[in-house]
Amino acid sequence: MKRLALLGSTGSIGTQVLEIVRRNPGEFQVVSLVCGSNKQLLDEQVKEFNPEYYGMGEEALSLAAQVDCDLVVNAVMGMRGFLPTLAAIECGHDIALANKETLVAGGEVVMKKAEEKGIKILPIDSEHSAIFQCLMGNEGKKIRRILLTASGGPFRGWTYDELKKVTPEMALKHPNWNMGQKITIDSATMMNKGLEIIEAKWLFDVPVEKIQVLVHPQSIVHSGVEFEDTAILAQLGTPDMKVPISLALGYPNRIDSPDESLDFFNKAGSLTFEEPDMETFRCLGIAMEAIKKGGVYPAIMNGANEVLVQSFLDGKIGFTDIPEMIDSIMKDASMDDIEYDPDPVAMIINADAWARERAKELTEKN
């Protein structure tokens, strides 16, 4: 029986993790449950799963990651998941990772520490899970391209001027996926795909130049890999997060998932692919620029984005203010403004804090 520590148990990914645990009795023991603020749901989960440790709030996350377990499932949203990931690695725990900000802000540090400790990082993102599956049995083979698919979000085909009229209610209506608020807004701005490019770089040790984004509105092909002989392997399935979650939980085995099989005749009859509109969806290019600059720039971009997405949800800024303000913060960023620390982890945290403060200042001026 695999012992699971679940961070972010009451969110979209966390509740789906527990659905899979219920569906596979005898396979898993939930030994740790931590959430942000939903005490009522956490209490219900504790009553059902009787974990050895449970808690609420940011300070509980790293403690939960250190509980004796076989797998830490990091389903926390945002930079709050960064330090718990490092804590899990230090304790020698394999990680099922849904917290993309961990690798966006600190991918070099995290992957180096994981390699030193012999830790497996199993991706839960549908796209990275697809790439992971395409690479199974192909270890050591030369990769020509990673093909990272994107639905295009609810505003595919819109102009930049049209995006200026987008409201939070409009942006939260994703055409294919059921996700939390922050990731849904990131999908609408296409920042989510920018973050996933950075994740893919670190997870699969490939340069950004070898990662190609394909807008695929049907969300049936979840991503693929082209090898040096031009053969392409891709993973297909219905757009349901329980598939990549179940793979990460059961790895190296596959386990029963509550998702339905893909109906090729009615759901996958026509698959189309387009180039992303980089001029309209500016966040994608901003993310690529951040990883090319390297250092703490991805952490700056990520921290600013988190604050600005929440400001948009709160009605304080407009939809297109998100990329415009991130771009401004990135251009203004100077290492002289960020408190220096020789520890790379502390430096990432300092850069994140600076970017958040700058984003708040811009929001207040708006």
C-alpha positions as CSV (number, residue, x, y, z in Angstrom):
1,M,0.0,0.0,0.0
2,K,1.5,3.3,-1.1
3,R,1.5,6.0,1.6
4,L,0.5,9.5,0.2
5,A,1.0,13.0,1.7
6,L,-1.4,15.3,-0.1
7,L,-0.7,19.0,-0.1
8,G,-3.6,21.1,-1.3
9,S,-6.3,18.5,-0.5
10,T,-9.3,20.7,-0.9
11,G,-8.5,22.2,-4.3
12,S,-9.4,21.0,-7.8
13,I,-6.4,18.6,-8.1
14,G,-6.5,17.5,-4.4
15,T,-10.2,16.5,-4.5
16,Q,-9.6,14.5,-7.7
17,V,-6.6,12.7,-6.1
18,L,-8.9,11.6,-3.3
19,E,-11.5,10.4,-5.9
20,I,-8.9,8.1,-7.3
21,V,-7.9,6.9,-3.8
22,R,-11.5,6.0,-3.2
23,R,-11.8,4.1,-6.5
24,N,-8.7,2.0,-5.7
25,P,-9.3,0.6,-2.2
26,G,-6.2,-1.1,-0.7
27,E,-3.8,0.7,-3.1
28,F,-3.2,3.9,-1.1
29,Q,-3.1,5.1,2.5
30,V,-3.5,8.9,2.9
31,V,-1.1,9.8,5.8
32,S,-1.1,13.6,5.5
33,L,-3.7,16.2,4.4
34,V,-3.1,19.9,4.3
35,C,-5.2,22.7,2.7
36,G,-5.2,26.5,2.5
37,S,-8.4,27.7,4.2
38,N,-11.3,25.3,3.5
39,K,-11.7,24.0,7.0
40,Q,-15.1,22.5,6.5
41,L,-14.0,20.3,3.6
42,L,-10.7,19.4,5.3
43,D,-12.6,18.2,8.4
44,E,-14.7,16.0,6.2
45,Q,-11.6,14.6,4.5
46,V,-9.9,14.0,7.8
47,K,-12.9,12.1,9.1
48,E,-13.0,9.9,6.0
49,F,-9.3,9.2,5.6
50,N,-8.0,9.4,9.1
51,P,-4.5,10.7,8.3
52,E,-1.6,10.7,10.7
53,Y,-1.1,14.4,10.1
54,Y,-3.3,17.2,9.0
55,G,-3.2,20.9,9.0
56,M,-4.3,24.2,7.4
57,G,-2.3,27.2,6.2
58,E,1.1,27.8,4.6
59,E,3.2,26.8,7.7
60,A,1.7,23.3,7.6
61,L,2.7,22.5,4.1
62,S,6.5,21.8,4.6
63,L,5.7,19.8,7.7
64,A,3.2,17.7,5.8
65,A,5.8,17.1,3.1
66,Q,8.2,15.6,5.7
67,V,5.8,13.0,7.1
68,D,6.9,9.4,6.5
69,C,5.4,8.5,3.1
70,D,6.1,7.0,-0.3
71,L,4.8,9.9,-2.4
72,V,4.2,13.6,-1.8
73,V,1.4,14.9,-4.0
74,N,2.0,18.7,-4.3
75,A,-1.3,20.1,-5.5
76,V,-0.8,23.5,-4.0
77,M,-1.4,26.5,-6.2
78,G,1.3,29.2,-6.6
79,M,4.7,29.8,-5.0
80,R,3.5,28.4,-1.7
81,G,4.4,25.0,-3.2
82,F,8.1,25.8,-3.7
83,L,9.5,25.2,-0.2
84,P,7.4,22.1,0.5
85,T,8.8,20.5,-2.7
86,L,12.3,21.2,-1.5
87,A,11.4,19.8,1.9
88,A,10.0,16.6,0.4
89,I,13.2,16.2,-1.7
90,E,15.4,16.6,1.4
91,C,13.4,13.9,3.1
92,G,13.9,11.5,0.2
93,H,10.3,11.4,-0.9
94,D,9.2,11.0,-4.5
95,I,6.9,13.8,-5.7
96,A,3.8,13.9,-7.9
97,L,3.9,17.5,-9.0
98,A,0.9,19.6,-10.0
99,N,2.5,22.8,-8.6
100,K,4.0,24.3,-11.8
101,E,5.4,27.3,-10.0
102,T,8.0,25.1,-8.3
103,L,9.7,24.5,-11.6
104,V,9.0,27.9,-13.2
105,A,10.6,29.8,-10.3
106,G,13.2,27.3,-9.2
107,G,13.6,24.6,-11.8
108,E,17.3,24.6,-11.8
109,V,17.6,24.3,-8.1
110,V,14.8,21.8,-7.7
111,M,16.0,19.4,-10.4
112,K,19.6,19.5,-9.2
113,K,18.5,18.6,-5.7
114,A,16.2,15.9,-6.9
115,E,19.0,14.4,-9.0
116,E,21.4,14.5,-6.1
117,K,18.9,12.7,-3.9
118,G,17.7,10.2,-6.5
119,I,14.1,11.6,-6.3
120,K,11.5,10.9,-9.0
121,I,9.4,13.9,-10.0
122,L,6.2,12.7,-11.6
123,P,4.3,15.4,-13.6
124,I,0.6,15.7,-13.0
125,D,0.0,18.4,-15.7
126,S,-1.8,16.7,-18.6
127,E,0.8,18.0,-21.1
128,H,3.9,17.0,-19.1
129,S,2.3,13.6,-18.2
130,A,1.8,13.0,-21.9
131,I,5.4,13.8,-22.7
132,F,6.5,11.6,-19.8
133,Q,4.5,8.7,-21.2
134,C,5.9,9.3,-24.7
135,L,9.4,9.0,-23.3
136,M,8.7,5.7,-21.4
137,G,11.0,3.1,-23.0
138,N,12.8,5.8,-25.0
139,E,15.3,6.9,-22.4
140,G,18.5,8.1,-24.0
141,K,16.9,8.6,-27.4
142,K,17.6,12.0,-29.0
143,I,14.7,14.4,-28.9
144,R,14.2,16.6,-32.0
145,R,11.1,18.5,-30.6
146,I,8.7,18.4,-27.8
147,L,5.2,19.2,-29.1
148,L,3.3,21.0,-26.3
149,T,-0.4,21.3,-27.1
150,A,-2.7,24.2,-25.9
151,S,-6.4,24.5,-26.2
152,G,-6.1,28.2,-27.0
153,G,-8.5,29.0,-24.2
154,P,-11.9,30.7,-24.4
155,F,-10.6,33.6,-26.5
156,R,-8.8,31.8,-29.4
157,G,-9.2,33.9,-32.5
158,W,-9.9,37.2,-30.7
159,T,-8.0,40.4,-31.3
160,Y,-6.0,42.2,-28.7
161,D,-8.6,45.0,-28.7
162,E,-11.4,42.5,-28.1
163,L,-9.4,41.0,-25.1
164,K,-9.6,44.5,-23.4
165,K,-13.3,43.9,-22.8
166,V,-12.9,40.5,-21.1
167,T,-14.4,40.1,-17.6
168,P,-13.4,37.6,-15.0
169,E,-16.7,35.7,-15.6
170,M,-15.9,35.4,-19.3
171,A,-12.3,34.3,-18.6
172,L,-13.4,31.6,-16.1
173,K,-15.4,29.7,-18.7
174,H,-12.8,27.3,-20.2
175,P,-14.1,25.4,-23.2
176,N,-12.6,22.0,-22.3
177,W,-11.1,21.7,-18.8
178,N,-12.5,22.1,-15.3
179,M,-9.8,23.7,-13.3
180,G,-9.2,26.1,-10.4
181,Q,-9.6,29.9,-10.9
182,K,-5.9,30.9,-11.2
183,I,-5.0,28.2,-13.7
184,T,-8.1,29.0,-15.7
185,I,-7.2,32.6,-16.0
186,D,-3.6,31.6,-17.0
187,S,-5.1,29.4,-19.7
188,A,-7.1,32.4,-21.0
189,T,-4.0,34.6,-21.2
190,M,-1.9,31.7,-22.4
191,M,0.5,32.4,-19.6
192,N,-0.2,28.8,-18.5
193,K,1.4,27.6,-21.7
194,G,4.4,29.8,-21.1
195,L,4.8,28.4,-17.6
196,E,4.5,24.9,-19.1
197,I,7.3,25.6,-21.6
198,I,9.6,26.4,-18.6
199,E,8.4,23.3,-16.7
200,A,9.1,21.1,-19.8
201,K,12.6,22.6,-20.1
202,W,13.5,21.5,-16.6
203,L,11.6,18.2,-16.4
204,F,12.9,16.8,-19.6
205,D,16.3,18.6,-19.9
206,V,15.6,20.2,-23.3
207,P,16.4,23.7,-24.5
208,V,13.4,26.1,-25.1
209,E,14.2,26.1,-28.8
210,K,13.2,22.4,-29.0
211,I,9.7,23.1,-27.5
212,Q,7.0,23.9,-30.0
213,V,3.5,25.0,-28.9
214,L,0.6,23.7,-31.0
215,V,-2.8,25.2,-30.5
216,H,-5.2,22.2,-30.5
217,P,-8.7,23.3,-29.7
218,Q,-10.1,19.8,-29.2
219,S,-7.8,18.9,-26.3
220,I,-7.5,15.3,-27.4
221,V,-3.8,15.2,-28.1
222,H,-2.3,16.1,-24.8
223,S,1.3,16.5,-26.1
224,G,3.9,14.6,-28.0
225,V,7.6,14.0,-28.7
226,E,9.4,13.9,-32.1
227,F,12.6,11.9,-32.0
228,E,15.7,12.4,-34.2
229,D,14.3,10.0,-36.9
230,T,11.2,12.3,-37.2
231,A,9.0,9.6,-35.6
232,I,6.4,11.3,-33.4
233,L,4.8,9.7,-30.4
234,A,1.7,11.4,-28.8
235,Q,-0.7,10.7,-26.0
236,L,-4.4,11.0,-26.6
237,G,-7.4,10.9,-24.3
238,T,-10.4,12.8,-23.0
239,P,-9.7,16.1,-21.3
240,D,-9.9,14.9,-17.7
241,M,-7.2,15.5,-15.1
242,K,-7.9,12.2,-13.4
243,V,-5.9,10.4,-16.1
244,P,-2.5,12.1,-15.4
245,I,-3.2,12.1,-11.7
246,S,-3.8,8.3,-11.7
247,L,-0.7,7.7,-13.7
248,A,1.4,9.7,-11.2
249,L,-0.2,8.0,-8.2
250,G,0.2,4.5,-9.5
251,Y,3.6,4.8,-11.3
252,P,5.2,2.6,-12.4
253,N,1.9,0.8,-12.7
254,R,-1.3,2.0,-14.3
255,I,-4.4,2.0,-12.1
256,D,-8.2,2.2,-12.7
257,S,-9.3,5.8,-13.5
258,P,-12.9,7.1,-13.2
259,D,-12.5,8.8,-16.6
260,E,-14.4,7.5,-19.7
261,S,-12.7,6.1,-22.7
262,L,-12.1,8.3,-25.7
263,D,-14.9,8.1,-28.3
264,F,-13.0,8.4,-31.6
265,F,-16.2,8.7,-33.7
266,N,-18.0,11.4,-31.8
267,K,-15.3,13.2,-29.8
268,A,-12.1,12.8,-31.9
269,G,-13.4,12.8,-35.5
270,S,-11.5,15.9,-36.5
271,L,-8.2,17.1,-34.9
272,T,-6.8,20.4,-35.8
273,F,-3.6,22.3,-35.0
274,E,-2.7,26.0,-35.3
275,E,0.3,28.3,-34.5
276,P,-0.2,30.3,-31.4
277,D,-1.0,34.0,-31.8
278,M,2.0,35.5,-30.0
279,E,1.1,39.1,-30.7
280,T,-2.4,38.8,-29.2
281,F,-1.5,36.5,-26.3
282,R,1.6,38.3,-25.1
283,C,2.1,36.2,-22.0
284,L,3.5,33.3,-24.0
285,G,6.3,35.4,-25.4
286,I,7.0,37.0,-22.0
287,A,7.4,33.6,-20.4
288,M,9.8,32.5,-23.2
289,E,11.8,35.7,-22.7
290,A,12.0,35.1,-19.0
291,I,13.5,31.6,-19.3
292,K,16.0,32.8,-22.0
293,K,17.2,35.5,-19.6
294,G,17.4,32.9,-16.9
295,G,18.5,33.5,-13.3
296,V,15.6,34.9,-11.2
297,Y,13.7,36.3,-14.1
298,P,11.2,33.4,-14.3
299,A,10.6,33.9,-10.5
300,I,9.9,37.6,-11.1
301,M,7.5,36.9,-13.9
302,N,5.7,34.2,-12.0
303,G,5.4,36.3,-8.8
304,A,4.0,39.3,-10.7
305,N,1.6,37.1,-12.6
306,E,0.2,35.5,-9.5
307,V,-0.6,39.0,-8.0
308,L,-2.0,40.4,-11.2
309,V,-4.3,37.4,-11.9
310,Q,-5.8,37.9,-8.5
311,S,-6.1,41.6,-9.1
312,F,-8.0,40.9,-12.3
313,L,-10.3,38.4,-10.5
314,D,-10.9,41.1,-7.9
315,G,-11.9,43.6,-10.6
316,K,-9.0,45.9,-9.9
317,I,-7.3,45.7,-13.4
318,G,-8.3,44.7,-16.9
319,F,-7.5,41.4,-18.7
320,T,-4.9,42.9,-20.9
321,D,-3.3,44.7,-18.0
322,I,-1.9,41.3,-16.9
323,P,0.6,41.0,-19.8
324,E,1.3,44.7,-20.0
325,M,2.1,45.0,-16.3
326,I,4.2,41.8,-16.3
327,D,6.2,43.1,-19.2
328,S,6.7,46.5,-17.4
329,I,7.9,44.7,-14.3
330,M,10.3,42.5,-16.2
331,K,11.8,45.5,-18.0
332,D,12.1,47.4,-14.7
333,A,13.7,44.5,-12.9
334,S,17.2,45.2,-11.7
335,M,19.4,43.0,-9.5
336,D,20.2,46.1,-7.6
337,D,16.5,46.2,-6.4
338,I,16.5,42.6,-5.2
339,E,18.1,41.8,-1.9
340,Y,21.1,39.6,-2.7
341,D,21.6,36.3,-1.0
342,P,24.3,33.7,-1.9
343,D,21.7,30.9,-1.3
344,P,19.9,30.4,-4.6
345,V,16.7,29.3,-2.8
346,A,16.7,32.5,-0.8
347,M,17.4,34.5,-3.9
348,I,14.4,33.1,-5.7
349,I,12.2,33.9,-2.7
350,N,13.6,37.5,-2.6
351,A,13.0,38.0,-6.3
352,D,9.4,36.6,-6.0
353,A,8.8,39.0,-3.1
354,W,10.1,42.0,-5.0
355,A,7.9,41.2,-8.1
356,R,4.8,40.8,-5.9
357,E,5.4,44.2,-4.3
358,R,5.9,45.8,-7.6
359,A,2.8,44.2,-9.0
360,K,0.8,45.5,-6.1
361,E,2.1,49.0,-6.6
362,L,1.1,49.0,-10.3
363,T,-2.3,47.7,-9.4
364,E,-2.9,50.5,-6.9
365,K,-1.8,53.1,-9.5
366,N,-4.2,51.6,-12.1
